[in-house]
Amino acid sequence: MPHNPIRVVVGPANYFSHPGSFNHLHDFFTDEQLSRAVWIYGERAIAAAQTKLPPAFELPGVKHILFRGHCSES
């Protein structure tokens, strides 16, 4: 049995943030689940990710929320 040191529990407090993480969405979610996703992003983040977004980003039913607040400088 493969050992993965990262335990993933589906929920808003758990996320992957590494190059290629979008490629693993279907390892955890079905298209039906992804069609109910809420994508929250900042202006710079969405501009940088535009060419890397998965097809799930445009599924009918998803919600897109542009966050214009302040997170951090780093």
mmCIF file of the N, C-alpha and C atoms, coordinates in Angstrom:
data_MODEL
# 
_entry.id   MODEL 
# 
loop_
_atom_site.group_PDB 
_atom_site.id 
_atom_site.type_symbol 
_atom_site.label_atom_id 
_atom_site.label_alt_id 
_atom_site.label_comp_id 
_atom_site.label_asym_id 
_atom_site.label_entity_id 
_atom_site.label_seq_id 
_atom_site.pdbx_PDB_ins_code 
_atom_site.Cartn_x 
_atom_site.Cartn_y 
_atom_site.Cartn_z 
_atom_site.occupancy 
_atom_site.B_iso_or_equiv 
_atom_site.pdbx_formal_charge 
_atom_site.auth_seq_id 
_atom_site.auth_comp_id 
_atom_site.auth_asym_id 
_atom_site.auth_atom_id 
_atom_site.pdbx_PDB_model_num 
ATOM 1   N N  . MET A 1 1  ? 0.841   -1.169 0.000   1.00 0.00 ? 1  MET A N  1 
ATOM 2   C CA . MET A 1 1  ? 0.000   0.000  0.000   1.00 0.00 ? 1  MET A CA 1 
ATOM 3   C C  . MET A 1 1  ? 0.896   1.244  0.000   1.00 0.00 ? 1  MET A C  1 
ATOM 4   N N  . PRO A 1 2  ? 0.640   2.194  -0.916  1.00 0.00 ? 2  PRO A N  1 
ATOM 5   C CA . PRO A 1 2  ? 1.478   3.390  -0.973  1.00 0.00 ? 2  PRO A CA 1 
ATOM 6   C C  . PRO A 1 2  ? 1.283   4.257  0.273   1.00 0.00 ? 2  PRO A C  1 
ATOM 7   N N  . HIS A 1 3  ? 2.353   4.890  0.675   1.00 0.00 ? 3  HIS A N  1 
ATOM 8   C CA . HIS A 1 3  ? 2.292   5.774  1.843   1.00 0.00 ? 3  HIS A CA 1 
ATOM 9   C C  . HIS A 1 3  ? 2.362   7.222  1.369   1.00 0.00 ? 3  HIS A C  1 
ATOM 10  N N  . ASN A 1 4  ? 1.386   8.006  1.766   1.00 0.00 ? 4  ASN A N  1 
ATOM 11  C CA . ASN A 1 4  ? 1.364   9.423  1.440   1.00 0.00 ? 4  ASN A CA 1 
ATOM 12  C C  . ASN A 1 4  ? 1.419   10.186 2.758   1.00 0.00 ? 4  ASN A C  1 
ATOM 13  N N  . PRO A 1 5  ? 2.460   10.979 2.995   1.00 0.00 ? 5  PRO A N  1 
ATOM 14  C CA . PRO A 1 5  ? 2.580   11.683 4.267   1.00 0.00 ? 5  PRO A CA 1 
ATOM 15  C C  . PRO A 1 5  ? 1.552   12.801 4.446   1.00 0.00 ? 5  PRO A C  1 
ATOM 16  N N  . ILE A 1 6  ? 0.837   13.160 3.385   1.00 0.00 ? 6  ILE A N  1 
ATOM 17  C CA . ILE A 1 6  ? -0.159  14.222 3.474   1.00 0.00 ? 6  ILE A CA 1 
ATOM 18  C C  . ILE A 1 6  ? -1.535  13.583 3.593   1.00 0.00 ? 6  ILE A C  1 
ATOM 19  N N  . ARG A 1 7  ? -2.216  13.838 4.700   1.00 0.00 ? 7  ARG A N  1 
ATOM 20  C CA . ARG A 1 7  ? -3.568  13.319 4.894   1.00 0.00 ? 7  ARG A CA 1 
ATOM 21  C C  . ARG A 1 7  ? -4.539  14.375 4.394   1.00 0.00 ? 7  ARG A C  1 
ATOM 22  N N  . VAL A 1 8  ? -5.401  14.004 3.468   1.00 0.00 ? 8  VAL A N  1 
ATOM 23  C CA . VAL A 1 8  ? -6.347  14.945 2.889   1.00 0.00 ? 8  VAL A CA 1 
ATOM 24  C C  . VAL A 1 8  ? -7.738  14.613 3.392   1.00 0.00 ? 8  VAL A C  1 
ATOM 25  N N  . VAL A 1 9  ? -8.381  15.596 3.992   1.00 0.00 ? 9  VAL A N  1 
ATOM 26  C CA . VAL A 1 9  ? -9.765  15.477 4.415   1.00 0.00 ? 9  VAL A CA 1 
ATOM 27  C C  . VAL A 1 9  ? -10.516 16.542 3.634   1.00 0.00 ? 9  VAL A C  1 
ATOM 28  N N  . VAL A 1 10 ? -11.495 16.116 2.866   1.00 0.00 ? 10 VAL A N  1 
ATOM 29  C CA . VAL A 1 10 ? -12.217 17.053 2.012   1.00 0.00 ? 10 VAL A CA 1 
ATOM 30  C C  . VAL A 1 10 ? -12.922 18.089 2.879   1.00 0.00 ? 10 VAL A C  1 
ATOM 31  N N  . GLY A 1 11 ? -12.685 19.333 2.612   1.00 0.00 ? 11 GLY A N  1 
ATOM 32  C CA . GLY A 1 11 ? -13.313 20.410 3.357   1.00 0.00 ? 11 GLY A CA 1 
ATOM 33  C C  . GLY A 1 11 ? -12.579 21.710 3.115   1.00 0.00 ? 11 GLY A C  1 
ATOM 34  N N  . PRO A 1 12 ? -13.171 22.815 3.505   1.00 0.00 ? 12 PRO A N  1 
ATOM 35  C CA . PRO A 1 12 ? -12.575 24.115 3.206   1.00 0.00 ? 12 PRO A CA 1 
ATOM 36  C C  . PRO A 1 12 ? -11.259 24.387 3.917   1.00 0.00 ? 12 PRO A C  1 
ATOM 37  N N  . ALA A 1 13 ? -10.950 23.666 4.973   1.00 0.00 ? 13 ALA A N  1 
ATOM 38  C CA . ALA A 1 13 ? -9.715  23.919 5.703   1.00 0.00 ? 13 ALA A CA 1 
ATOM 39  C C  . ALA A 1 13 ? -8.541  23.114 5.152   1.00 0.00 ? 13 ALA A C  1 
ATOM 40  N N  . ASN A 1 14 ? -8.776  22.325 4.138   1.00 0.00 ? 14 ASN A N  1 
ATOM 41  C CA . ASN A 1 14 ? -7.736  21.457 3.591   1.00 0.00 ? 14 ASN A CA 1 
ATOM 42  C C  . ASN A 1 14 ? -7.530  21.770 2.117   1.00 0.00 ? 14 ASN A C  1 
ATOM 43  N N  . TYR A 1 15 ? -6.282  21.884 1.729   1.00 0.00 ? 15 TYR A N  1 
ATOM 44  C CA . TYR A 1 15 ? -6.013  22.228 0.340   1.00 0.00 ? 15 TYR A CA 1 
ATOM 45  C C  . TYR A 1 15 ? -4.628  21.753 -0.068  1.00 0.00 ? 15 TYR A C  1 
ATOM 46  N N  . PHE A 1 16 ? -4.457  21.628 -1.387  1.00 0.00 ? 16 PHE A N  1 
ATOM 47  C CA . PHE A 1 16 ? -3.147  21.385 -1.972  1.00 0.00 ? 16 PHE A CA 1 
ATOM 48  C C  . PHE A 1 16 ? -2.693  22.698 -2.588  1.00 0.00 ? 16 PHE A C  1 
ATOM 49  N N  . SER A 1 17 ? -1.441  23.019 -2.449  1.00 0.00 ? 17 SER A N  1 
ATOM 50  C CA . SER A 1 17 ? -0.899  24.224 -3.057  1.00 0.00 ? 17 SER A CA 1 
ATOM 51  C C  . SER A 1 17 ? 0.514   23.920 -3.533  1.00 0.00 ? 17 SER A C  1 
ATOM 52  N N  . HIS A 1 18 ? 0.592   23.284 -4.686  1.00 0.00 ? 18 HIS A N  1 
ATOM 53  C CA . HIS A 1 18 ? 1.894   22.968 -5.267  1.00 0.00 ? 18 HIS A CA 1 
ATOM 54  C C  . HIS A 1 18 ? 1.726   22.887 -6.779  1.00 0.00 ? 18 HIS A C  1 
ATOM 55  N N  . PRO A 1 19 ? 2.801   23.046 -7.540  1.00 0.00 ? 19 PRO A N  1 
ATOM 56  C CA . PRO A 1 19 ? 2.693   22.946 -8.999  1.00 0.00 ? 19 PRO A CA 1 
ATOM 57  C C  . PRO A 1 19 ? 2.070   21.609 -9.402  1.00 0.00 ? 19 PRO A C  1 
ATOM 58  N N  . GLY A 1 20 ? 1.065   21.666 -10.261 1.00 0.00 ? 20 GLY A N  1 
ATOM 59  C CA . GLY A 1 20 ? 0.418   20.454 -10.743 1.00 0.00 ? 20 GLY A CA 1 
ATOM 60  C C  . GLY A 1 20 ? -0.745  19.977 -9.897  1.00 0.00 ? 20 GLY A C  1 
ATOM 61  N N  . SER A 1 21 ? -1.074  20.691 -8.831  1.00 0.00 ? 21 SER A N  1 
ATOM 62  C CA . SER A 1 21 ? -2.145  20.215 -7.947  1.00 0.00 ? 21 SER A CA 1 
ATOM 63  C C  . SER A 1 21 ? -3.501  20.160 -8.651  1.00 0.00 ? 21 SER A C  1 
ATOM 64  N N  . PHE A 1 22 ? -3.741  21.038 -9.618  1.00 0.00 ? 22 PHE A N  1 
ATOM 65  C CA . PHE A 1 22 ? -5.007  20.978 -10.364 1.00 0.00 ? 22 PHE A CA 1 
ATOM 66  C C  . PHE A 1 22 ? -5.182  19.634 -11.068 1.00 0.00 ? 22 PHE A C  1 
ATOM 67  N N  . ASN A 1 23 ? -4.086  19.008 -11.434 1.00 0.00 ? 23 ASN A N  1 
ATOM 68  C CA . ASN A 1 23 ? -4.155  17.723 -12.138 1.00 0.00 ? 23 ASN A CA 1 
ATOM 69  C C  . ASN A 1 23 ? -4.694  16.602 -11.264 1.00 0.00 ? 23 ASN A C  1 
ATOM 70  N N  . HIS A 1 24 ? -4.821  16.826 -9.979  1.00 0.00 ? 24 HIS A N  1 
ATOM 71  C CA . HIS A 1 24 ? -5.264  15.781 -9.056  1.00 0.00 ? 24 HIS A CA 1 
ATOM 72  C C  . HIS A 1 24 ? -6.697  15.975 -8.564  1.00 0.00 ? 24 HIS A C  1 
ATOM 73  N N  . LEU A 1 25 ? -7.423  16.944 -9.104  1.00 0.00 ? 25 LEU A N  1 
ATOM 74  C CA . LEU A 1 25 ? -8.791  17.178 -8.643  1.00 0.00 ? 25 LEU A CA 1 
ATOM 75  C C  . LEU A 1 25 ? -9.658  15.926 -8.737  1.00 0.00 ? 25 LEU A C  1 
ATOM 76  N N  . HIS A 1 26 ? -9.531  15.201 -9.853  1.00 0.00 ? 26 HIS A N  1 
ATOM 77  C CA . HIS A 1 26 ? -10.374 14.017 -10.034 1.00 0.00 ? 26 HIS A CA 1 
ATOM 78  C C  . HIS A 1 26 ? -9.929  12.831 -9.179  1.00 0.00 ? 26 HIS A C  1 
ATOM 79  N N  . ASP A 1 27 ? -8.803  12.954 -8.501  1.00 0.00 ? 27 ASP A N  1 
ATOM 80  C CA . ASP A 1 27 ? -8.415  11.925 -7.533  1.00 0.00 ? 27 ASP A CA 1 
ATOM 81  C C  . ASP A 1 27 ? -9.308  12.002 -6.292  1.00 0.00 ? 27 ASP A C  1 
ATOM 82  N N  . PHE A 1 28 ? -9.911  13.157 -6.068  1.00 0.00 ? 28 PHE A N  1 
ATOM 83  C CA . PHE A 1 28 ? -10.687 13.388 -4.853  1.00 0.00 ? 28 PHE A CA 1 
ATOM 84  C C  . PHE A 1 28 ? -12.146 13.742 -5.104  1.00 0.00 ? 28 PHE A C  1 
ATOM 85  N N  . PHE A 1 29 ? -12.458 14.281 -6.293  1.00 0.00 ? 29 PHE A N  1 
ATOM 86  C CA . PHE A 1 29 ? -13.804 14.773 -6.554  1.00 0.00 ? 29 PHE A CA 1 
ATOM 87  C C  . PHE A 1 29 ? -14.341 14.260 -7.880  1.00 0.00 ? 29 PHE A C  1 
ATOM 88  N N  . THR A 1 30 ? -15.650 14.049 -7.948  1.00 0.00 ? 30 THR A N  1 
ATOM 89  C CA . THR A 1 30 ? -16.317 13.689 -9.200  1.00 0.00 ? 30 THR A CA 1 
ATOM 90  C C  . THR A 1 30 ? -16.675 14.979 -9.939  1.00 0.00 ? 30 THR A C  1 
ATOM 91  N N  . ASP A 1 31 ? -17.059 14.856 -11.222 1.00 0.00 ? 31 ASP A N  1 
ATOM 92  C CA . ASP A 1 31 ? -17.508 16.037 -11.965 1.00 0.00 ? 31 ASP A CA 1 
ATOM 93  C C  . ASP A 1 31 ? -18.736 16.655 -11.303 1.00 0.00 ? 31 ASP A C  1 
ATOM 94  N N  . GLU A 1 32 ? -19.605 15.820 -10.753 1.00 0.00 ? 32 GLU A N  1 
ATOM 95  C CA . GLU A 1 32 ? -20.798 16.343 -10.074 1.00 0.00 ? 32 GLU A CA 1 
ATOM 96  C C  . GLU A 1 32 ? -20.395 17.217 -8.880  1.00 0.00 ? 32 GLU A C  1 
ATOM 97  N N  . GLN A 1 33 ? -19.435 16.742 -8.099  1.00 0.00 ? 33 GLN A N  1 
ATOM 98  C CA . GLN A 1 33 ? -18.964 17.537 -6.965  1.00 0.00 ? 33 GLN A CA 1 
ATOM 99  C C  . GLN A 1 33 ? -18.269 18.811 -7.442  1.00 0.00 ? 33 GLN A C  1 
ATOM 100 N N  . LEU A 1 34 ? -17.451 18.694 -8.465  1.00 0.00 ? 34 LEU A N  1 
ATOM 101 C CA . LEU A 1 34 ? -16.732 19.864 -8.973  1.00 0.00 ? 34 LEU A CA 1 
ATOM 102 C C  . LEU A 1 34 ? -17.679 20.892 -9.581  1.00 0.00 ? 34 LEU A C  1 
ATOM 103 N N  . SER A 1 35 ? -18.833 20.452 -10.075 1.00 0.00 ? 35 SER A N  1 
ATOM 104 C CA . SER A 1 35 ? -19.796 21.393 -10.655 1.00 0.00 ? 35 SER A CA 1 
ATOM 105 C C  . SER A 1 35 ? -20.458 22.255 -9.581  1.00 0.00 ? 35 SER A C  1 
ATOM 106 N N  . ARG A 1 36 ? -20.252 21.910 -8.322  1.00 0.00 ? 36 ARG A N  1 
ATOM 107 C CA . ARG A 1 36 ? -20.787 22.713 -7.215  1.00 0.00 ? 36 ARG A CA 1 
ATOM 108 C C  . ARG A 1 36 ? -19.663 23.444 -6.466  1.00 0.00 ? 36 ARG A C  1 
ATOM 109 N N  . ALA A 1 37 ? -18.487 23.480 -7.064  1.00 0.00 ? 37 ALA A N  1 
ATOM 110 C CA . ALA A 1 37 ? -17.330 24.101 -6.405  1.00 0.00 ? 37 ALA A CA 1 
ATOM 111 C C  . ALA A 1 37 ? -17.477 25.616 -6.349  1.00 0.00 ? 37 ALA A C  1 
ATOM 112 N N  . VAL A 1 38 ? -16.850 26.192 -5.357  1.00 0.00 ? 38 VAL A N  1 
ATOM 113 C CA . VAL A 1 38 ? -16.745 27.644 -5.238  1.00 0.00 ? 38 VAL A CA 1 
ATOM 114 C C  . VAL A 1 38 ? -15.262 27.985 -5.357  1.00 0.00 ? 38 VAL A C  1 
ATOM 115 N N  . TRP A 1 39 ? -14.925 28.699 -6.415  1.00 0.00 ? 39 TRP A N  1 
ATOM 116 C CA . TRP A 1 39 ? -13.537 29.090 -6.669  1.00 0.00 ? 39 TRP A CA 1 
ATOM 117 C C  . TRP A 1 39 ? -13.359 30.523 -6.172  1.00 0.00 ? 39 TRP A C  1 
ATOM 118 N N  . ILE A 1 40 ? -12.480 30.712 -5.208  1.00 0.00 ? 40 ILE A N  1 
ATOM 119 C CA . ILE A 1 40 ? -12.204 32.035 -4.649  1.00 0.00 ? 40 ILE A CA 1 
ATOM 120 C C  . ILE A 1 40 ? -10.753 32.375 -4.977  1.00 0.00 ? 40 ILE A C  1 
ATOM 121 N N  . TYR A 1 41 ? -10.543 33.551 -5.536  1.00 0.00 ? 41 TYR A N  1 
ATOM 122 C CA . TYR A 1 41 ? -9.204  33.909 -5.997  1.00 0.00 ? 41 TYR A CA 1 
ATOM 123 C C  . TYR A 1 41 ? -9.028  35.415 -5.989  1.00 0.00 ? 41 TYR A C  1 
ATOM 124 N N  . GLY A 1 42 ? -7.790  35.830 -5.967  1.00 0.00 ? 42 GLY A N  1 
ATOM 125 C CA . GLY A 1 42 ? -7.441  37.240 -6.072  1.00 0.00 ? 42 GLY A CA 1 
ATOM 126 C C  . GLY A 1 42 ? -7.115  37.590 -7.513  1.00 0.00 ? 42 GLY A C  1 
ATOM 127 N N  . GLU A 1 43 ? -7.014  38.872 -7.790  1.00 0.00 ? 43 GLU A N  1 
ATOM 128 C CA . GLU A 1 43 ? -6.758  39.331 -9.161  1.00 0.00 ? 43 GLU A CA 1 
ATOM 129 C C  . GLU A 1 43 ? -5.422  38.832 -9.697  1.00 0.00 ? 43 GLU A C  1 
ATOM 130 N N  . ARG A 1 44 ? -4.373  38.951 -8.899  1.00 0.00 ? 44 ARG A N  1 
ATOM 131 C CA . ARG A 1 44 ? -3.055  38.493 -9.362  1.00 0.00 ? 44 ARG A CA 1 
ATOM 132 C C  . ARG A 1 44 ? -3.019  36.976 -9.497  1.00 0.00 ? 44 ARG A C  1 
ATOM 133 N N  . ALA A 1 45 ? -3.664  36.280 -8.582  1.00 0.00 ? 45 ALA A N  1 
ATOM 134 C CA . ALA A 1 45 ? -3.656  34.812 -8.625  1.00 0.00 ? 45 ALA A CA 1 
ATOM 135 C C  . ALA A 1 45 ? -4.362  34.296 -9.872  1.00 0.00 ? 45 ALA A C  1 
ATOM 136 N N  . ILE A 1 46 ? -5.521  34.841 -10.193 1.00 0.00 ? 46 ILE A N  1 
ATOM 137 C CA . ILE A 1 46 ? -6.265  34.345 -11.356 1.00 0.00 ? 46 ILE A CA 1 
ATOM 138 C C  . ILE A 1 46 ? -5.529  34.703 -12.647 1.00 0.00 ? 46 ILE A C  1 
ATOM 139 N N  . ALA A 1 47 ? -4.885  35.866 -12.683 1.00 0.00 ? 47 ALA A N  1 
ATOM 140 C CA . ALA A 1 47 ? -4.112  36.240 -13.872 1.00 0.00 ? 47 ALA A CA 1 
ATOM 141 C C  . ALA A 1 47 ? -2.950  35.272 -14.079 1.00 0.00 ? 47 ALA A C  1 
ATOM 142 N N  . ALA A 1 48 ? -2.275  34.909 -13.005 1.00 0.00 ? 48 ALA A N  1 
ATOM 143 C CA . ALA A 1 48 ? -1.131  33.998 -13.104 1.00 0.00 ? 48 ALA A CA 1 
ATOM 144 C C  . ALA A 1 48 ? -1.561  32.573 -13.431 1.00 0.00 ? 48 ALA A C  1 
ATOM 145 N N  . ALA A 1 49 ? -2.744  32.176 -12.985 1.00 0.00 ? 49 ALA A N  1 
ATOM 146 C CA . ALA A 1 49 ? -3.201  30.788 -13.159 1.00 0.00 ? 49 ALA A CA 1 
ATOM 147 C C  . ALA A 1 49 ? -3.994  30.563 -14.438 1.00 0.00 ? 49 ALA A C  1 
ATOM 148 N N  . GLN A 1 50 ? -4.344  31.615 -15.148 1.00 0.00 ? 50 GLN A N  1 
ATOM 149 C CA . GLN A 1 50 ? -5.266  31.521 -16.291 1.00 0.00 ? 50 GLN A CA 1 
ATOM 150 C C  . GLN A 1 50 ? -4.927  30.386 -17.259 1.00 0.00 ? 50 GLN A C  1 
ATOM 151 N N  . THR A 1 51 ? -3.684  30.208 -17.604 1.00 0.00 ? 51 THR A N  1 
ATOM 152 C CA . THR A 1 51 ? -3.320  29.167 -18.579 1.00 0.00 ? 51 THR A CA 1 
ATOM 153 C C  . THR A 1 51 ? -3.231  27.779 -17.955 1.00 0.00 ? 51 THR A C  1 
ATOM 154 N N  . LYS A 1 52 ? -3.320  27.698 -16.635 1.00 0.00 ? 52 LYS A N  1 
ATOM 155 C CA . LYS A 1 52 ? -3.174  26.409 -15.947 1.00 0.00 ? 52 LYS A CA 1 
ATOM 156 C C  . LYS A 1 52 ? -4.476  25.895 -15.344 1.00 0.00 ? 52 LYS A C  1 
ATOM 157 N N  . LEU A 1 53 ? -5.556  26.651 -15.491 1.00 0.00 ? 53 LEU A N  1 
ATOM 158 C CA . LEU A 1 53 ? -6.824  26.264 -14.871 1.00 0.00 ? 53 LEU A CA 1 
ATOM 159 C C  . LEU A 1 53 ? -7.368  24.980 -15.491 1.00 0.00 ? 53 LEU A C  1 
ATOM 160 N N  . PRO A 1 54 ? -7.907  24.102 -14.667 1.00 0.00 ? 54 PRO A N  1 
ATOM 161 C CA . PRO A 1 54 ? -8.447  22.840 -15.169 1.00 0.00 ? 54 PRO A CA 1 
ATOM 162 C C  . PRO A 1 54 ? -9.816  23.061 -15.801 1.00 0.00 ? 54 PRO A C  1 
ATOM 163 N N  . PRO A 1 55 ? -10.279 22.118 -16.632 1.00 0.00 ? 55 PRO A N  1 
ATOM 164 C CA . PRO A 1 55 ? -11.624 22.226 -17.211 1.00 0.00 ? 55 PRO A CA 1 
ATOM 165 C C  . PRO A 1 55 ? -12.707 22.380 -16.142 1.00 0.00 ? 55 PRO A C  1 
ATOM 166 N N  . ALA A 1 56 ? -12.493 21.836 -14.951 1.00 0.00 ? 56 ALA A N  1 
ATOM 167 C CA . ALA A 1 56 ? -13.484 21.924 -13.870 1.00 0.00 ? 56 ALA A CA 1 
ATOM 168 C C  . ALA A 1 56 ? -13.792 23.374 -13.500 1.00 0.00 ? 56 ALA A C  1 
ATOM 169 N N  . PHE A 1 57 ? -12.873 24.288 -13.786 1.00 0.00 ? 57 PHE A N  1 
ATOM 170 C CA . PHE A 1 57 ? -13.082 25.699 -13.465 1.00 0.00 ? 57 PHE A CA 1 
ATOM 171 C C  . PHE A 1 57 ? -14.270 26.272 -14.226 1.00 0.00 ? 57 PHE A C  1 
ATOM 172 N N  . GLU A 1 58 ? -14.568 25.712 -15.391 1.00 0.00 ? 58 GLU A N  1 
ATOM 173 C CA . GLU A 1 58 ? -15.649 26.228 -16.233 1.00 0.00 ? 58 GLU A CA 1 
ATOM 174 C C  . GLU A 1 58 ? -16.879 25.326 -16.264 1.00 0.00 ? 58 GLU A C  1 
ATOM 175 N N  . LEU A 1 59 ? -16.970 24.345 -15.382 1.00 0.00 ? 59 LEU A N  1 
ATOM 176 C CA . LEU A 1 59 ? -18.147 23.471 -15.372 1.00 0.00 ? 59 LEU A CA 1 
ATOM 177 C C  . LEU A 1 59 ? -19.402 24.280 -15.065 1.00 0.00 ? 59 LEU A C  1 
ATOM 178 N N  . PRO A 1 60 ? -20.528 23.925 -15.708 1.00 0.00 ? 60 PRO A N  1 
ATOM 179 C CA . PRO A 1 60 ? -21.788 24.606 -15.378 1.00 0.00 ? 60 PRO A CA 1 
ATOM 180 C C  . PRO A 1 60 ? -22.098 24.416 -13.893 1.00 0.00 ? 60 PRO A C  1 
ATOM 181 N N  . GLY A 1 61 ? -22.487 25.477 -13.237 1.00 0.00 ? 61 GLY A N  1 
ATOM 182 C CA . GLY A 1 61 ? -22.858 25.396 -11.832 1.00 0.00 ? 61 GLY A CA 1 
ATOM 183 C C  . GLY A 1 61 ? -21.801 25.876 -10.861 1.00 0.00 ? 61 GLY A C  1 
ATOM 184 N N  . VAL A 1 62 ? -20.542 25.997 -11.308 1.00 0.00 ? 62 VAL A N  1 
ATOM 185 C CA . VAL A 1 62 ? -19.507 26.462 -10.378 1.00 0.00 ? 62 VAL A CA 1 
ATOM 186 C C  . VAL A 1 62 ? -19.707 27.942 -10.081 1.00 0.00 ? 62 VAL A C  1 
ATOM 187 N N  . LYS A 1 63 ? -19.217 28.358 -8.942  1.00 0.00 ? 63 LYS A N  1 
ATOM 188 C CA . LYS A 1 63 ? -19.292 29.761 -8.550  1.00 0.00 ? 63 LYS A CA 1 
ATOM 189 C C  . LYS A 1 63 ? -17.876 30.334 -8.560  1.00 0.00 ? 63 LYS A C  1 
ATOM 190 N N  . HIS A 1 64 ? -17.750 31.540 -9.088  1.00 0.00 ? 64 HIS A N  1 
ATOM 191 C CA . HIS A 1 64 ? -16.466 32.242 -9.126  1.00 0.00 ? 64 HIS A CA 1 
ATOM 192 C C  . HIS A 1 64 ? -16.580 33.488 -8.256  1.00 0.00 ? 64 HIS A C  1 
ATOM 193 N N  . ILE A 1 65 ? -15.660 33.630 -7.313  1.00 0.00 ? 65 ILE A N  1 
ATOM 194 C CA . ILE A 1 65 ? -15.674 34.790 -6.423  1.00 0.00 ? 65 ILE A CA 1 
ATOM 195 C C  . ILE A 1 65 ? -14.299 35.455 -6.468  1.00 0.00 ? 65 ILE A C  1 
ATOM 196 N N  . LEU A 1 66 ? -14.284 36.685 -6.936  1.00 0.00 ? 66 LEU A N  1 
ATOM 197 C CA . LEU A 1 66 ? -13.052 37.466 -6.952  1.00 0.00 ? 66 LEU A CA 1 
ATOM 198 C C  . LEU A 1 66 ? -12.903 38.151 -5.601  1.00 0.00 ? 66 LEU A C  1 
ATOM 199 N N  . PHE A 1 67 ? -11.846 37.822 -4.879  1.00 0.00 ? 67 PHE A N  1 
ATOM 200 C CA . PHE A 1 67 ? -11.568 38.404 -3.567  1.00 0.00 ? 67 PHE A CA 1 
ATOM 201 C C  . PHE A 1 67 ? -10.692 39.627 -3.769  1.00 0.00 ? 67 PHE A C  1 
ATOM 202 N N  . ARG A 1 68 ? -11.177 40.766 -3.367  1.00 0.00 ? 68 ARG A N  1 
ATOM 203 C CA . ARG A 1 68 ? -10.421 42.010 -3.545  1.00 0.00 ? 68 ARG A CA 1 
ATOM 204 C C  . ARG A 1 68 ? -9.820  42.509 -2.232  1.00 0.00 ? 68 ARG A C  1 
ATOM 205 N N  . GLY A 1 69 ? -9.884  41.689 -1.205  1.00 0.00 ? 69 GLY A N  1 
ATOM 206 C CA . GLY A 1 69 ? -9.339  42.067 0.094   1.00 0.00 ? 69 GLY A CA 1 
ATOM 207 C C  . GLY A 1 69 ? -7.846  41.849 0.160   1.00 0.00 ? 69 GLY A C  1 
ATOM 208 N N  . HIS A 1 70 ? -7.324  41.944 1.351   1.00 0.00 ? 70 HIS A N  1 
ATOM 209 C CA . HIS A 1 70 ? -5.887  41.828 1.588   1.00 0.00 ? 70 HIS A CA 1 
ATOM 210 C C  . HIS A 1 70 ? -5.603  40.545 2.349   1.00 0.00 ? 70 HIS A C  1 
ATOM 211 N N  . CYS A 1 71 ? -4.700  39.723 1.838   1.00 0.00 ? 71 CYS A N  1 
ATOM 212 C CA . CYS A 1 71 ? -4.314  38.488 2.540   1.00 0.00 ? 71 CYS A CA 1 
ATOM 213 C C  . CYS A 1 71 ? -2.992  38.693 3.259   1.00 0.00 ? 71 CYS A C  1 
ATOM 214 N N  . SER A 1 72 ? -1.947  38.911 2.499   1.00 0.00 ? 72 SER A N  1 
ATOM 215 C CA . SER A 1 72 ? -0.621  39.123 3.086   1.00 0.00 ? 72 SER A CA 1 
ATOM 216 C C  . SER A 1 72 ? 0.300   39.687 2.021   1.00 0.00 ? 72 SER A C  1 
ATOM 217 N N  . GLU A 1 73 ? 1.415   40.172 2.434   1.00 0.00 ? 73 GLU A N  1 
ATOM 218 C CA . GLU A 1 73 ? 2.401   40.712 1.504   1.00 0.00 ? 73 GLU A CA 1 
ATOM 219 C C  . GLU A 1 73 ? 3.349   39.642 1.000   1.00 0.00 ? 73 GLU A C  1 
ATOM 220 N N  . SER A 1 74 ? 3.449   38.517 1.678   1.00 0.00 ? 74 SER A N  1 
ATOM 221 C CA . SER A 1 74 ? 4.418   37.491 1.287   1.00 0.00 ? 74 SER A CA 1 
ATOM 222 C C  . SER A 1 74 ? 3.806   36.445 0.399   1.00 0.00 ? 74 SER A C  1 
# 
